[in-house]
Amino acid sequence: MPYTDAEIVRQIREGHLNVYGTLIDRYQQRLVAAAHHLLGELDAARDAVQETFIDAYRHFDQLHDPASLSGWLYGILRHKVYDQLAHKHATVSWEDEMPEDSCYMDVPEEGYDFPELLSRLPVADRDALAARYLLDLSYQEVAKVLGTTSANARVRVCRAKERLRELLAHNIEEVGS
């Protein structure tokens, strides 16, 4: 029977460290995918995830809400990714608010190199999209990870989707030329 996140946390805190492998198995692929989209390099993504699991193990006592395990892990990953990106890029911050109704995005499923398109977005946009769609976090969880309000998390995701839409439109124009 698979463990819930809360059960995994309880087991680890009770000293059943073999359950940590279950945590890694559950989250490794999603975290690598998120880090890969943020960093654009698979090896760097794997390194960031490995460091994430090491830090999570060392600071497991700092997880206050076992039900928010995925958001907590993503928060650690985010810091690892930002550390790596600090040497490459400056981050962009979106602080203005805009209604969520304006950020509907109908995107074709095939024929586009989405990892490449995502790599062309500012780091903050990739971070917001990865938290929301790759890790499937709620806006409230995205807000916690990004250190902002739920409303601002919605705005950041919306703006990131708008930038991705612009990249797609430009990409379509290039293909049609």
C-alpha positions in Angstrom: 0.0 0.0 0.0 1.5 3.3 -1.0 2.2 5.8 1.7 0.7 9.3 1.7 3.1 12.2 2.1 2.1 12.6 5.7 2.8 8.9 6.4 6.2 9.2 4.7 7.0 12.2 6.9 5.8 10.4 10.1 7.8 7.2 9.2 11.0 9.2 8.6 10.6 11.2 11.8 10.1 7.9 13.7 13.5 6.7 12.4 12.4 4.5 9.5 14.9 6.0 7.1 14.4 3.3 4.5 11.1 5.2 3.7 13.2 8.1 2.4 13.7 6.0 -0.7 9.9 6.1 -1.2 10.0 9.9 -1.0 12.8 10.0 -3.6 11.0 7.6 -5.9 7.8 9.7 -5.6 9.3 13.1 -6.3 12.5 12.6 -8.2 11.1 12.6 -11.8 8.9 15.7 -11.2 11.7 17.6 -9.5 14.1 16.7 -12.3 11.6 17.8 -14.9 11.0 21.1 -13.1 14.7 21.8 -12.6 15.4 20.8 -16.3 12.9 23.4 -17.5 14.3 26.0 -15.2 17.9 25.3 -15.9 17.8 24.0 -19.4 20.4 21.4 -18.7 19.6 17.9 -17.6 22.9 17.2 -15.8 22.5 20.5 -13.9 18.9 19.6 -13.1 19.9 16.2 -11.7 22.6 17.8 -9.6 20.1 20.3 -8.2 17.6 17.6 -7.3 20.3 15.5 -5.6 21.3 18.5 -3.5 17.6 19.1 -2.8 17.1 15.6 -1.4 20.3 16.0 0.7 19.1 19.3 2.1 15.6 17.9 2.7 17.1 15.0 4.7 19.3 17.4 6.7 16.4 19.8 7.5 13.5 17.4 7.7 12.7 18.8 11.1 11.9 22.1 9.5 8.9 20.7 7.6 6.0 21.9 9.7 3.1 20.7 7.6 3.6 17.1 6.3 0.8 17.5 3.8 2.8 20.3 2.1 5.8 18.0 1.4 5.8 18.5 -2.4 5.7 22.3 -2.0 8.5 22.2 0.6 10.7 20.0 -1.6 10.0 22.4 -4.5 11.0 25.3 -2.4 14.3 23.7 -1.6 14.8 22.9 -5.3 14.0 26.4 -6.2 16.8 27.7 -4.0 19.2 25.2 -5.5 18.2 26.3 -9.0 18.5 30.0 -8.2 22.0 29.3 -6.7 23.0 27.7 -10.0 21.4 30.4 -12.1 22.9 33.3 -10.1 26.1 32.8 -12.0 24.3 32.8 -15.4 21.2 35.1 -15.3 19.5 37.8 -13.4 16.0 37.0 -12.3 12.9 39.0 -13.3 10.2 39.8 -10.8 6.5 40.4 -11.8 4.8 42.4 -9.1 1.9 44.0 -10.9 -1.5 42.3 -10.7 -3.7 41.4 -13.6 -7.0 39.5 -13.7 -6.6 35.7 -14.2 -9.4 35.7 -16.8 -6.9 37.3 -19.3 -4.4 34.5 -19.1 -6.3 31.6 -20.8 -3.9 29.9 -23.1 -4.9 27.5 -25.9 -1.6 25.9 -27.0 -1.1 23.3 -29.7 0.1 20.0 -28.2 2.5 18.9 -31.0 5.2 20.3 -33.2 6.8 22.6 -30.7 10.0 22.2 -28.6 8.5 23.4 -25.3 11.7 22.8 -23.3 13.5 25.1 -25.7 10.7 27.7 -25.6 10.7 27.6 -21.9 14.4 28.1 -21.7 13.9 31.4 -23.6 11.7 32.7 -20.8 13.0 34.7 -17.8 13.9 32.5 -14.8 11.0 33.9 -12.8 8.5 32.9 -15.5 10.0 29.4 -15.8 9.9 29.1 -12.0 6.2 30.1 -11.8 5.2 27.7 -14.7 7.2 24.8 -13.3 5.6 25.2 -9.8 2.1 25.4 -11.2 2.1 22.9 -14.0 5.1 20.6 -13.7 4.6 20.0 -10.0 0.9 20.6 -10.1 0.9 22.9 -7.1 -2.2 25.0 -6.1 -1.8 28.7 -6.3 -1.6 28.8 -2.5 1.3 26.3 -2.6 2.9 28.3 -5.5 2.6 31.4 -3.4 4.4 29.7 -0.4 7.2 28.4 -2.7 7.6 31.8 -4.4 7.4 33.7 -1.1 4.4 35.8 -2.2 0.6 36.1 -1.9 -1.8 33.7 -3.6 -3.0 36.6 -5.8 0.5 37.5 -6.8 1.3 33.8 -7.6 -1.7 33.8 -10.0 -0.4 37.0 -11.6 3.1 35.6 -12.0 1.8 32.4 -13.6 -0.5 34.4 -15.9 2.3 36.7 -17.0 4.5 33.7 -17.6 1.8 32.1 -19.8 1.4 35.3 -21.7 5.2 35.4 -22.4 5.1 31.8 -23.5 2.1 32.7 -25.8 4.2 35.5 -27.3 7.1 33.1 -27.9 4.8 30.5 -29.5 3.3 33.2 -31.8 6.8 34.3 -32.8 7.8 30.7 -33.3 4.7 30.1 -35.5 5.6 33.1 -37.6 9.2 31.9 -38.1 7.9 28.4 -39.2 5.4 30.0 -41.6 8.0 32.3 -43.3 
